[in-house]
Amino acid sequence: MKKFKLIEEQAIKRKGGKAQLRRLLATPATEKQLAAVADERYLAQITRCVFNAGFHWRVITAKWPGFEDAFHGFDLGTLLTKSPEEWESYLEDTRIIRNWQKIETVFQNAVMVDEVAADHGSFGQFFAQWPVDDQVGLMKFLHKNGARLGGKTAQWFLRFSGKDSFILTGDVISALMANGVETNEKATSQRDLKNIQSAFNHWRDETGMPVTHLSKILSYSVGDNVPVDVLEGYQGSQTVTQ
């Protein structure tokens, strides 16, 4: 594995300077901030990430106020006491995307959030305390206990919720491979994920940077060099855990 300083230098060069790169590196939330987020906001963020998968994100963004209205602000008590008939009526609700497989995940993930909250005081307490150096373990938990929270969907949920985390985009995987991390192009096996987690943990110790910054810098060091102002305009547009 290369020293991360060399990777950062490449990203700085591509983005037109250190100051330009820094503009793209949002600071992840603290444990205190994550713990303070209400359970319904986490359910909202999960739902948005689930619906983003397979749809253009702009479509979900445009309809998101309708989602908030239709699902009662993602209030757990309201959603968990709806009858089967009330859930089925969402198939006729034009405020949302009427995809039954995704609609039913709202209930399934509400159950997960509620159960975690019952065990830990709140979903936020659980989420905040999960170690950053075991993101793979948190992803495995979400995949096992939630609905449609595998792979990239879980990773985007972590990032948009403010958790210090990596996202295995094509550019990030390419950069990892180019810099000595053993993984294949899909990076889905437990072996690949273990190697990737180890690499991020190593670079975090080496640099003192948050994993979110490491992940972003890796992505900016390779691939299409999207202008900084374009990237800035998109950042944060998917965040609903406020």
QUITA-V827156 format. One record per backbone hydrogen bond with DSSP energy under -0.5 kcal/mol. NH is the residue of the N-H (numbers start at 1). CO is the residue of the C=O. If there is no record, write none. Layout:
nh=NH co=CO
nh=NH co=CO
This chain:
nh=2 co=179
nh=6 co=3
nh=7 co=3
nh=8 co=4
nh=9 co=5
nh=10 co=6
nh=11 co=7
nh=12 co=8
nh=13 co=9
nh=14 co=10
nh=15 co=11
nh=16 co=12
nh=16 co=13
nh=17 co=12
nh=21 co=17
nh=22 co=18
nh=23 co=19
nh=24 co=21
nh=25 co=22
nh=26 co=24
nh=29 co=162
nh=34 co=30
nh=35 co=31
nh=36 co=32
nh=37 co=33
nh=37 co=34
nh=41 co=38
nh=42 co=38
nh=43 co=39
nh=44 co=40
nh=45 co=41
nh=46 co=42
nh=47 co=43
nh=48 co=44
nh=49 co=45
nh=50 co=46
nh=51 co=47
nh=52 co=48
nh=53 co=49
nh=55 co=52
nh=59 co=56
nh=60 co=56
nh=61 co=57
nh=62 co=58
nh=63 co=59
nh=64 co=60
nh=64 co=61
nh=66 co=63
nh=67 co=63
nh=68 co=64
nh=69 co=65
nh=70 co=66
nh=71 co=67
nh=72 co=69
nh=73 co=68
nh=74 co=71
nh=75 co=71
nh=75 co=72
nh=79 co=75
nh=80 co=76
nh=81 co=77
nh=81 co=78
nh=82 co=79
nh=87 co=83
nh=88 co=84
nh=89 co=85
nh=90 co=87
nh=91 co=88
nh=92 co=89
nh=93 co=90
nh=94 co=92
nh=96 co=93
nh=98 co=96
nh=99 co=97
nh=100 co=98
nh=102 co=99
nh=103 co=99
nh=104 co=100
nh=105 co=102
nh=106 co=102
nh=106 co=103
nh=107 co=103
nh=108 co=104
nh=109 co=105
nh=110 co=106
nh=111 co=107
nh=112 co=108
nh=113 co=109
nh=114 co=110
nh=115 co=111
nh=116 co=112
nh=117 co=113
nh=118 co=114
nh=119 co=115
nh=120 co=116
nh=121 co=117
nh=126 co=122
nh=127 co=123
nh=128 co=124
nh=129 co=125
nh=130 co=126
nh=130 co=127
nh=134 co=131
nh=135 co=132
nh=138 co=134
nh=139 co=135
nh=140 co=136
nh=141 co=137
nh=142 co=138
nh=143 co=139
nh=144 co=140
nh=145 co=141
nh=146 co=142
nh=153 co=150
nh=154 co=150
nh=155 co=151
nh=156 co=152
nh=157 co=153
nh=158 co=154
nh=159 co=155
nh=160 co=156
nh=161 co=157
nh=162 co=158
nh=162 co=159
nh=163 co=158
nh=169 co=167
nh=173 co=169
nh=174 co=170
nh=175 co=171
nh=176 co=172
nh=177 co=173
nh=178 co=174
nh=179 co=175
nh=180 co=177
nh=181 co=176
nh=183 co=181
nh=193 co=189
nh=194 co=190
nh=195 co=191
nh=196 co=192
nh=197 co=193
nh=198 co=194
nh=199 co=195
nh=200 co=196
nh=201 co=197
nh=202 co=198
nh=203 co=199
nh=204 co=200
nh=205 co=201
nh=206 co=202
nh=207 co=203
nh=208 co=204
nh=214 co=210
nh=215 co=211
nh=216 co=212
nh=217 co=213
nh=218 co=214
nh=219 co=215
nh=220 co=216
nh=221 co=217
nh=221 co=218
nh=222 co=219
nh=226 co=224
nh=231 co=227
nh=232 co=228
nh=233 co=229
nh=234 co=230
nh=234 co=231
nh=235 co=231
nh=237 co=234
nh=239 co=236
nh=240 co=238
nh=242 co=240
